[in-house]
């Protein structure tokens, strides 16, 4: 059984009352990954890395904006074997982590793209091969 503090009652446009996940991407991963939404290369990298982890079925992509809006109480999943949700912030400001902390969601793993060796720049461009390198670094951390 998975512990999850999900009590979703949002009006997210779903045809099914109270079902926020309807119409969203899903997979069979037991925990979620959330992305930073920063306006820089590391913000875009955070989002693309989150999508790649979802596509690889390592995590299921969660909606950071929904958490911030308070419309969905999802987050803080921990499996019986100790695997936790993952937050990926772009830089050391750690806005995503701060948002989860303010919502009282504290049981997660956290990585920061700039601490994985990527320099923050005022652009949305980056070498696409970087995503696999970052996935390898996350896997090496056991996340």
HELIX and SHEET records of a PDB file:
HELIX    1   1 UNK A   41  UNK A   55  1                                  15    
HELIX    2   2 UNK A   64  UNK A   69  1                                   6    
HELIX    3   3 UNK A   95  UNK A  102  1                                   8    
HELIX    4   4 UNK A  113  UNK A  116  5                                   4    
HELIX    5   5 UNK A  130  UNK A  140  1                                  11    
SHEET    1   A 4 UNK A  60  UNK A  61  0                                        
SHEET    2   A 4 UNK A  32  UNK A  35  1                                        
SHEET    3   A 4 UNK A  85  UNK A  89  1                                        
SHEET    4   A 4 UNK A 108  UNK A 112  1                                        
END                                                                             
